[in-house]
Amino acid sequence: MITPAVLILAAGNLVTSTFTRLVRISDRARFMMERLDAARAKADAAAVAVYTALLEEYRQRSIYVERALSAFYLAIGLLVMASLAIAADRMLRDRIPWLPVGFTVAGAIVLLVGTMSLFQETRISTGAIRKEIDLHERGAAGSSPDR
């Protein structure tokens, strides 16, 4: 009974941190939309292109985070079912030992799927920050008094 409980706690922590990521992505996307509108108002085609690309990356990131959250919630459900199956197996005098094992394995696999979604989201995130840095450096270079 301990294994599903430990995995439930782990999945709960993943839900919390992943939801925080989703909030940050949403905030950052809103900020980028404001920057995109400002770039359009200035007719800065280069900035418009970069902000448009960044917004698409934020869209992709939100999709991966949503998948991860869904997987983590499903994993919690499967692991709770594993705990209940352990109790049922005990009440039935060990007649269904495969059931709790199956739910636990399924929950662990779904946790892995969610983690892989976060891995993909992290790769997009690091690419996005590099693009933002490049854009900032280009803007700083363009406003330099030496140029």
PyMOL commands that set and color helices and strands:
alter all, ss='L'
color gray80, all
select helices_A, chain A and resi 2-42+45-91+98-142
alter helices_A, ss='H'
color red, helices_A
deselect
rebuild
show_as cartoon
